[in-house]
Amino acid sequence: MKILLDTNIVLDLLLKREPFCNDALEIFSFIETQEVKAYLCATTITTIYYLISKQLGKSKADKIIEDILQLFNISDVNKDVLKDSIKNNGKDFEDSVIYTSAKYSQIDIIISRDKKGFTKSEILTLEPKEFLASLVQNN
């Protein structure tokens, strides 16, 4: 199974955003211990770095990004992805880039708290609680 986390899920964990951080922690724990290929979009990395460095400083942000790159594969953002993102663009271009990048990487599931950003998605999009519930059902 190939999953891609939307930026908001990663930020929920890193910034300890209540009430979402516990679900994000469970998802990260699943990724660390299971046979699953977990992805982040390349743009997610730059967004995370920018926000974390503003709140926690550059050295902490550097370490967090190093750790993230150990845990996740990165779905590419290149010219073709960006051109196709314009065609797929709904209300949020960032979500369109994440979706299109996931499509190019043949992702099975996108996990996001903002499912409305992926309403036209051909990829199954689940909220964190839905994803975690599906894991319980499959075990």
C-alpha positions in Angstrom: 0.0 0.0 0.0 1.2 3.5 -0.9 -0.1 6.3 1.2 0.5 10.1 1.0 0.0 12.4 3.9 -1.4 15.9 3.3 0.7 18.7 4.8 -1.9 19.3 7.6 -1.4 15.8 9.0 2.3 16.3 9.4 1.8 19.8 10.9 -0.7 18.4 13.4 1.9 16.2 14.9 4.9 18.6 14.7 3.0 21.5 16.1 1.0 19.4 18.5 -2.3 20.8 17.2 -5.2 19.7 19.3 -7.4 17.7 18.9 -5.7 16.3 15.8 -2.2 15.4 17.0 -3.1 12.0 18.6 -4.5 10.7 15.3 -1.4 12.0 13.5 0.8 10.3 16.0 -1.0 7.0 15.4 -0.5 7.3 11.7 3.2 8.1 12.1 3.5 5.1 14.4 1.8 2.9 11.8 4.2 4.1 9.1 7.2 3.4 11.3 6.2 -0.2 12.1 4.3 -1.5 9.1 5.0 -2.6 5.5 3.7 0.6 3.9 5.3 3.0 1.5 4.6 6.5 3.0 4.9 9.6 0.8 4.9 13.3 1.2 4.6 15.7 -1.7 7.8 17.7 -2.3 6.0 20.9 -1.6 5.0 19.7 1.8 8.6 19.6 2.8 9.2 23.2 2.0 5.9 24.3 3.7 6.9 22.3 6.8 10.4 23.7 6.9 9.1 27.3 6.5 6.5 27.0 9.3 8.6 25.0 11.7 11.7 27.2 11.4 9.5 30.3 12.2 8.2 28.7 15.4 11.1 26.5 16.5 14.2 27.9 14.8 16.4 26.8 11.9 18.4 24.1 13.6 15.3 22.4 14.9 13.7 22.6 11.5 16.8 21.1 9.9 16.6 18.1 12.3 12.9 17.6 11.7 13.3 17.6 7.9 16.2 15.1 8.2 14.0 12.8 10.3 11.1 13.2 7.9 13.3 12.3 4.9 14.3 9.1 6.7 10.7 8.1 7.2 9.0 9.2 3.9 9.4 8.8 0.2 8.9 12.1 -1.7 6.4 12.4 -4.6 7.9 14.6 -7.3 6.8 18.0 -8.3 8.1 18.8 -11.8 6.9 20.8 -14.7 4.5 18.1 -15.9 2.9 17.8 -12.4 2.5 21.6 -12.2 0.9 21.8 -15.7 -1.5 19.0 -14.9 -2.2 20.6 -11.5 -3.6 23.6 -13.3 -6.1 21.3 -15.1 -7.0 19.6 -11.8 -7.2 22.8 -9.9 -10.2 23.2 -7.7 -10.4 25.9 -5.1 -6.9 25.3 -3.8 -3.9 25.0 -6.1 -1.7 23.5 -3.3 -4.2 20.6 -2.9 -4.2 20.2 -6.7 -0.3 19.9 -6.7 -0.4 17.4 -3.9 -3.1 15.4 -5.7 -1.4 15.5 -9.1 1.9 14.5 -7.5 0.2 11.6 -5.7 -1.3 10.5 -9.0 2.0 10.5 -10.8 3.5 8.5 -7.9 0.6 6.0 -8.1 -0.5 6.5 -4.5 -3.4 4.3 -3.2 -4.6 6.6 -0.4 -4.3 10.3 0.4 -4.8 11.1 4.1 -6.0 14.6 4.8 -8.2 16.5 7.2 -9.3 18.6 4.2 -11.1 16.0 2.1 -13.0 18.8 0.3 -9.7 19.8 -1.3 -9.7 16.4 -3.0 -13.3 16.0 -4.0 -12.4 15.3 -7.7 -9.7 12.9 -6.7 -9.5 9.6 -8.4 -7.4 8.5 -5.4 -9.2 7.3 -2.3 -9.0 10.2 0.2 -9.5 9.5 3.9 -9.5 11.6 7.0 -7.1 10.4 9.7 -9.9 8.7 11.8 -11.2 6.9 8.7 -7.7 5.7 7.8 -7.1 4.4 11.3 -10.5 2.7 11.4 -9.7 1.0 8.1 -6.6 -0.4 9.7 -8.6 -1.9 12.6 -11.0 -3.5 10.1 -8.2 -5.0 8.0 -6.5 -6.6 11.0 
